């Protein structure tokens, strides 16, 4: 049955007609439904029917097949609870399937209870279940828990290493991610495309060139390049290191298989270097190839327009992304437009955008406005931006210092003295910059 590609409903009909006495046939049928091309609702409905009608005394294999067929739904969690109530204990595969659902559903508390069950059964550090737990904690943003559990595992394989490296990279711990990758290589554990990709992401976040080149060579030697997953992270890393020509070379090599993530990474690389024309040209080419832009595509476009000081175009793109492409602007998109407007001195328009958007302006947006006020000498607007910034972060020394400099340049020394007094009373100290020079 595992090799059969027939519609599972055909197999279902045959089994009903034959009525085999053993549970294996019914378990196999449920498994077949879980892997079928039927839509999600049909898969779940038929799997539930087989389970509840034909399996009066389901085994752990039966429960595991059903939970797998239910996929990333709350129903899979409730059936796991039912399994425990019926006195059937899970195996490593049950736990792995369930933890995948917990990560997808963002049900961290339930996943931690599953961890407790695994621990009581002495399965939490076993290779299969342990890797699943590491992956769950990594995807749930709890990289410290993933790292701790990983350290307790007596045996580690490429899957467990990939899970913890990806988690560390995604949770902005690039040094730890690269350290773990180096440990994996030193232990002779083969890398996967995901661990290589995560290591490259970490290198890009740190913007260090030499490790980027080393990982590039490692990917080629180990056969992980050319590969779209690794290639996308590689071009992004080169872009963040400022090597646009290398990033473009990677992009061109993988162009026939390039996905939207790769297009976005290349546009972002150009945007970081202020190449607004190349970003817009790439956006047009991407559309022509049938890709539908997402929020990251527009973020690359808007950030390059902000850097180029093209305020009118930035406003136009902000409106177009929603009306033409159906992509809802997020606060990052509005921040780019506010930055573009304030950067060319259109401060009142920038404030209008900031205060009329469907989000509360965050500290980054008010800081952008405050810096623009300093550039254009608008003390009144600077005071407003500074006050709003301090409401969000009362200990932000930059809000006081920038405003004090603006007032000082305007000759308002009494107000500067009052501001410094307020800063002193709030026990806020200026963070002094340091240099090796």
C-alpha positions as CSV (number, residue, x, y, z in Angstrom):
1,X,0.0,0.0,0.0
2,X,2.9,2.4,0.7
3,X,4.0,2.3,-2.9
4,X,0.5,2.5,-4.3
5,X,-0.4,5.7,-6.1
6,X,-4.1,5.1,-6.5
7,X,-6.7,7.4,-5.1
8,X,-6.9,6.3,-1.4
9,X,-10.6,6.2,-1.7
10,X,-10.3,3.4,-4.2
11,X,-8.2,1.5,-1.7
12,X,-10.7,2.4,1.0
13,X,-13.5,0.8,-1.0
14,X,-11.4,-2.4,-1.5
15,X,-10.6,-2.7,2.2
16,X,-14.3,-2.2,3.2
17,X,-15.2,-5.0,0.8
18,X,-12.4,-7.4,2.0
19,X,-12.7,-6.4,5.7
20,X,-9.1,-7.6,6.7
21,X,-8.8,-8.5,10.4
22,X,-5.4,-7.0,11.0
23,X,-5.0,-3.3,12.0
24,X,-2.0,-2.8,9.6
25,X,-4.3,-2.4,6.6
26,X,-6.3,0.3,8.3
27,X,-3.2,2.1,9.6
28,X,-1.8,2.0,6.1
29,X,-4.9,3.5,4.7
30,X,-4.9,6.4,7.1
31,X,-1.2,6.9,6.3
32,X,-2.1,6.8,2.6
33,X,-4.7,9.5,3.1
34,X,-2.2,11.7,4.9
35,X,0.2,11.5,1.9
36,X,-2.5,11.9,-0.8
37,X,-3.2,14.8,-3.1
38,X,-6.8,15.2,-1.8
39,X,-7.6,18.6,-0.3
40,X,-6.9,19.1,3.4
41,X,-10.5,18.7,4.6
42,X,-11.1,15.5,2.6
43,X,-7.9,13.9,3.8
44,X,-8.8,14.6,7.4
45,X,-12.4,13.5,7.1
46,X,-11.6,10.2,5.5
47,X,-8.7,9.5,7.9
48,X,-11.0,10.2,10.9
49,X,-13.7,8.0,9.5
50,X,-11.3,5.0,9.0
51,X,-9.9,5.5,12.5
52,X,-13.2,5.8,14.4
53,X,-15.2,3.2,12.4
54,X,-12.7,0.4,11.8
55,X,-10.2,0.7,14.7
56,X,-11.9,-0.2,17.9
57,X,-8.6,-0.7,19.7
58,X,-6.1,1.6,18.0
59,X,-2.4,1.0,18.6
60,X,0.3,3.7,18.9
61,X,0.9,3.3,15.2
62,X,-2.8,4.0,14.5
63,X,-2.8,7.1,16.6
64,X,0.4,8.3,15.0
65,X,-0.9,7.8,11.5
66,X,-4.1,9.7,12.4
67,X,-2.2,12.6,14.0
68,X,0.0,12.8,10.9
69,X,-3.1,12.8,8.7
70,X,-4.6,15.7,10.7
71,X,-1.5,17.7,10.1
72,X,-0.9,21.1,11.5
73,X,-4.4,21.5,13.1
74,X,-5.7,21.8,16.7
75,X,-7.5,18.5,16.0
76,X,-4.1,16.7,16.0
77,X,-3.5,18.1,19.5
78,X,-6.9,17.0,20.9
79,X,-6.4,13.5,19.5
80,X,-3.0,13.3,21.2
81,X,-4.8,14.1,24.5
82,X,-7.4,11.4,23.7
83,X,-4.6,8.9,23.0
84,X,-3.1,9.5,26.4
85,X,-6.5,9.2,28.1
86,X,-7.0,5.8,26.4
87,X,-3.7,4.7,28.0
88,X,-1.7,4.6,24.8
89,X,1.8,6.1,25.2
90,X,3.4,7.9,22.2
91,X,6.6,6.8,20.5
92,X,9.3,9.0,19.0
93,X,7.5,9.4,15.7
94,X,4.3,10.4,17.4
95,X,6.1,13.1,19.3
96,X,7.9,14.3,16.2
97,X,4.6,14.7,14.2
98,X,2.9,16.4,17.1
99,X,5.8,18.9,17.8
100,X,5.8,19.9,14.1
101,X,2.1,20.8,14.5
102,X,2.8,22.7,17.7
103,X,5.5,24.8,16.0
104,X,3.2,25.6,13.1
105,X,0.3,26.5,15.4
106,X,2.5,28.5,17.7
107,X,1.2,26.6,20.7
108,X,4.4,26.8,22.8
109,X,2.7,25.8,26.0
110,X,1.3,22.6,24.5
111,X,4.6,21.8,23.0
112,X,6.3,22.2,26.3
113,X,3.8,19.7,27.8
114,X,4.7,17.3,25.0
115,X,8.3,17.8,26.1
116,X,7.3,16.8,29.6
117,X,5.7,13.6,28.3
118,X,8.9,12.8,26.3
119,X,11.0,13.5,29.4
120,X,9.0,11.2,31.6
121,X,9.4,8.5,28.9
122,X,13.2,9.1,28.7
123,X,12.7,10.1,25.0
124,X,13.6,13.8,25.1
125,X,17.3,13.2,24.4
126,X,16.8,10.3,22.0
127,X,17.9,11.2,18.5
128,X,14.6,11.3,16.6
129,X,12.4,12.9,19.4
130,X,15.3,15.1,20.5
131,X,15.8,16.5,17.1
132,X,12.0,17.2,16.9
133,X,12.1,19.1,20.2
134,X,15.1,21.1,19.1
135,X,13.3,22.0,15.9
136,X,10.1,22.9,17.8
137,X,12.0,25.3,20.2
138,X,13.9,26.8,17.4
139,X,10.8,27.6,15.3
140,X,9.1,28.9,18.4
141,X,11.8,31.5,19.0
142,X,13.2,29.8,22.1
143,X,16.7,29.2,20.8
144,X,18.2,29.1,24.3
145,X,15.9,26.1,25.1
146,X,16.8,24.5,21.8
147,X,20.5,25.0,22.5
148,X,20.2,23.6,26.0
149,X,18.4,20.5,24.8
150,X,20.8,20.0,22.0
151,X,23.7,20.0,24.5
152,X,22.0,17.2,26.4
153,X,21.7,14.9,23.4
154,X,24.3,12.1,23.5
155,X,24.0,11.6,19.8
156,X,23.5,14.2,17.1
157,X,22.8,14.0,13.4
158,X,22.5,16.4,10.5
159,X,18.8,17.0,11.3
160,X,19.4,18.0,14.9
161,X,22.4,20.2,14.0
162,X,20.4,21.9,11.2
163,X,17.5,22.6,13.6
164,X,19.7,24.3,16.2
165,X,21.8,26.2,13.7
166,X,18.7,27.5,11.9
167,X,17.1,28.5,15.2
168,X,20.2,30.4,16.3
169,X,20.4,32.2,13.0
170,X,16.7,33.1,13.0
171,X,16.9,34.4,16.5
172,X,19.8,36.8,15.8
173,X,22.5,34.8,17.4
174,X,25.0,34.6,14.5
175,X,28.1,33.9,16.5
176,X,26.5,30.9,18.2
177,X,25.1,29.7,14.9
178,X,28.6,29.8,13.2
179,X,30.2,28.2,16.3
180,X,27.7,25.3,16.1
181,X,28.3,24.9,12.4
182,X,32.0,24.7,13.0
183,X,31.5,22.1,15.7
184,X,29.3,20.1,13.3
185,X,32.0,20.1,10.6
186,X,34.7,19.3,13.2
187,X,32.7,16.3,14.4
188,X,32.4,15.0,10.8
189,X,28.6,15.4,10.7
190,X,27.5,16.2,7.1
191,X,25.9,19.6,6.6
192,X,22.5,20.0,5.0
193,X,21.4,22.7,2.7
194,X,19.5,24.3,5.6
195,X,22.5,24.4,8.0
196,X,24.7,25.9,5.2
197,X,22.0,28.4,4.4
198,X,21.6,29.4,8.1
199,X,25.4,29.7,8.5
200,X,25.5,32.1,5.5
201,X,22.6,34.1,6.9
202,X,24.6,34.5,10.1
203,X,27.6,35.6,8.1
204,X,25.5,38.1,6.3
205,X,24.0,39.5,9.5
206,X,27.6,40.1,10.7
207,X,28.7,41.4,7.3
208,X,32.1,39.6,7.5
209,X,33.5,38.7,4.1
210,X,36.2,36.0,4.8
211,X,33.7,33.5,6.5
212,X,31.4,34.1,3.6
213,X,34.0,33.1,1.1
214,X,34.9,30.0,3.2
215,X,31.3,28.9,3.4
216,X,30.9,29.5,-0.3
217,X,33.9,27.1,-0.9
218,X,32.5,24.6,1.6
219,X,29.1,24.6,-0.2
220,X,30.7,23.9,-3.6
221,X,33.0,21.2,-2.2
222,X,30.2,19.4,-0.4
223,X,27.8,19.6,-3.3
224,X,25.3,22.1,-1.7
225,X,26.0,24.7,-4.4
226,X,24.5,25.3,-7.0
227,X,21.3,25.1,-5.0
228,X,18.5,27.8,-4.7
229,X,18.2,27.6,-0.9
230,X,22.0,27.9,-0.3
231,X,22.4,30.3,-3.3
232,X,19.8,32.7,-2.0
233,X,21.5,33.0,1.4
234,X,24.9,33.3,-0.4
235,X,23.9,36.2,-2.6
236,X,22.3,37.9,0.4
237,X,25.5,37.5,2.4
238,X,27.6,38.8,-0.4
239,X,25.2,41.7,-0.8
240,X,25.4,42.6,2.9
241,X,29.2,42.5,2.7
242,X,29.0,45.0,-0.1
243,X,30.1,42.7,-2.9
244,X,27.3,43.4,-5.3
245,X,29.0,41.9,-8.4
246,X,29.5,38.6,-6.6
247,X,25.9,38.6,-5.4
248,X,24.7,39.3,-9.0
249,X,26.9,36.5,-10.3
250,X,25.3,34.0,-7.9
251,X,21.9,35.3,-8.9
252,X,22.6,34.9,-12.6
253,X,23.9,31.4,-12.2
254,X,20.7,30.3,-10.5
255,X,18.3,32.5,-12.5
256,X,16.4,29.6,-14.2
257,X,15.5,28.2,-10.7
258,X,15.4,31.4,-8.8
259,X,12.4,32.0,-6.5
260,X,10.8,35.1,-5.1
261,X,13.1,35.0,-2.0
262,X,16.2,35.2,-4.3
263,X,14.7,38.1,-6.3
264,X,14.0,40.0,-3.0
265,X,17.5,39.3,-1.7
266,X,19.1,40.7,-4.9
267,X,16.9,43.8,-4.8
268,X,17.7,44.4,-1.2
269,X,21.4,44.1,-2.0
270,X,21.0,46.8,-4.6
271,X,18.9,48.9,-2.3
272,X,21.6,48.8,0.4
273,X,24.1,50.2,-2.1
274,X,21.7,53.0,-3.2
275,X,21.2,51.5,-6.7
276,X,17.6,52.6,-7.0
277,X,17.5,52.3,-10.8
278,X,18.7,48.7,-10.7
279,X,16.1,47.9,-7.9
280,X,13.3,49.2,-10.0
281,X,14.6,47.4,-13.1
282,X,14.7,44.1,-11.2
283,X,11.2,44.7,-9.9
284,X,10.0,45.0,-13.5
285,X,11.9,41.9,-14.6
286,X,10.5,39.9,-11.7
287,X,7.0,40.9,-12.6
288,X,7.6,40.0,-16.3
289,X,8.7,36.5,-15.2
290,X,5.4,35.9,-13.4
291,X,6.5,36.5,-9.8
292,X,4.0,38.2,-7.5
293,X,5.8,40.7,-5.3
294,X,5.4,40.5,-1.5
295,X,6.0,42.8,1.4
296,X,9.7,42.2,1.2
297,X,9.8,43.2,-2.5
298,X,8.2,46.5,-1.7
299,X,10.4,47.1,1.3
300,X,13.5,46.9,-1.0
301,X,11.9,49.3,-3.5
302,X,10.8,51.8,-0.8
303,X,14.1,51.7,1.1
304,X,16.0,52.5,-2.1
305,X,13.6,55.4,-2.9
306,X,14.1,56.7,0.6
307,X,17.9,56.6,0.2
308,X,17.6,58.3,-3.1
309,X,15.4,61.0,-1.7
310,X,12.6,60.3,-4.1
311,X,9.7,61.1,-1.8
312,X,6.9,61.4,-4.4
313,X,7.8,58.1,-5.9
314,X,7.9,56.5,-2.4
315,X,4.4,57.7,-1.7
316,X,3.2,56.5,-5.1
317,X,4.7,53.0,-4.5
318,X,3.1,52.9,-1.0
319,X,-0.3,53.4,-2.5
320,X,0.3,51.1,-5.4
321,X,1.4,48.1,-3.4
322,X,-2.1,47.9,-1.8
323,X,-4.3,49.1,-4.7
324,X,-2.5,47.3,-7.5
325,X,-0.9,44.3,-5.8
326,X,-3.1,43.7,-2.8
327,X,-0.2,43.8,-0.4
328,X,-1.0,45.6,2.9
329,X,1.7,48.1,3.9
330,X,3.4,47.4,7.2
331,X,5.0,49.8,9.6
332,X,8.4,49.3,7.9
333,X,7.0,50.5,4.6
334,X,5.5,53.6,6.2
335,X,8.8,54.3,7.9
336,X,10.6,54.3,4.5
337,X,8.0,56.9,3.2
338,X,8.3,59.0,6.3
339,X,12.1,58.9,6.0
340,X,11.9,59.9,2.3
341,X,9.6,62.8,3.0
342,X,11.5,64.1,6.1
343,X,14.8,63.6,4.3
344,X,13.9,66.2,1.7
345,X,12.5,68.6,4.3
346,X,8.8,67.8,3.9
347,X,8.4,67.3,7.6
348,X,4.7,68.2,8.0
349,X,3.9,65.7,5.3
350,X,6.0,63.1,7.0
351,X,4.2,63.6,10.3
352,X,0.9,63.4,8.4
353,X,1.9,59.9,7.1
354,X,3.2,58.8,10.5
355,X,0.0,59.8,12.4
356,X,-2.5,58.7,9.8
357,X,-1.2,55.1,9.2
358,X,-3.1,52.2,10.7
359,X,-0.3,51.6,13.3
360,X,1.1,53.5,16.2
361,X,4.4,55.0,15.2
362,X,7.3,53.2,16.8
363,X,10.6,54.5,18.1
364,X,12.4,54.0,14.8
365,X,9.9,56.3,13.0
366,X,10.0,59.1,15.6
367,X,13.8,58.8,15.6
368,X,13.9,59.2,11.8
369,X,11.7,62.3,12.1
370,X,13.9,63.7,14.9
371,X,17.1,63.3,12.9
372,X,15.5,65.0,9.9
373,X,14.4,67.9,12.1
374,X,18.0,68.3,13.2
375,X,19.1,68.3,9.6
376,X,16.5,71.0,8.7
377,X,16.6,73.0,11.9
378,X,12.9,72.6,12.8
379,X,13.0,73.0,16.6
380,X,9.2,72.8,17.1
381,X,8.8,69.6,15.2
382,X,11.9,68.2,16.9
383,X,10.4,68.8,20.3
384,X,7.2,66.9,19.3
385,X,9.2,64.0,17.8
386,X,11.5,63.9,20.9
387,X,8.6,63.8,23.3
388,X,6.9,61.0,21.4
389,X,10.2,59.1,21.3
390,X,10.6,59.5,25.1
391,X,7.1,58.3,25.7
392,X,8.1,55.0,24.1
393,X,11.6,54.9,25.6
394,X,12.1,57.3,28.5
395,X,15.8,56.3,28.7
396,X,16.7,57.1,25.1
397,X,19.6,59.6,25.4
398,X,19.6,60.4,21.7
399,X,16.1,62.1,22.0
400,X,17.5,64.5,24.6
401,X,20.9,65.1,22.8
402,X,19.5,65.7,19.3
403,X,16.8,68.1,20.6
404,X,19.4,69.9,22.8
405,X,21.7,70.4,19.8
406,X,18.8,71.8,17.7
407,X,17.8,74.2,20.5
408,X,21.4,75.3,21.0
409,X,21.8,76.1,17.3
410,X,18.7,78.2,17.5
411,X,20.2,80.1,20.5
412,X,17.6,78.8,23.0
413,X,20.1,78.3,25.7
414,X,17.6,78.5,28.6
415,X,15.6,75.6,27.1
416,X,18.9,73.7,26.5
417,X,19.7,74.1,30.2
418,X,16.2,72.9,31.2
419,X,16.6,69.9,29.0
420,X,19.9,69.0,30.4
421,X,18.5,69.3,33.9
422,X,15.6,67.1,33.0
423,X,18.1,64.5,31.6
424,X,20.1,64.6,34.8
425,X,17.1,64.2,37.0
426,X,16.0,61.2,35.0
427,X,19.5,59.8,35.6
428,X,20.1,59.5,31.9
429,X,23.8,59.5,30.8
430,X,25.1,60.0,27.3
431,X,26.5,56.9,25.9
432,X,30.0,57.9,24.7
433,X,31.3,56.5,21.5
434,X,34.5,54.5,21.5
435,X,37.2,53.9,18.9
436,X,40.3,51.9,18.6
437,X,41.9,54.8,16.7
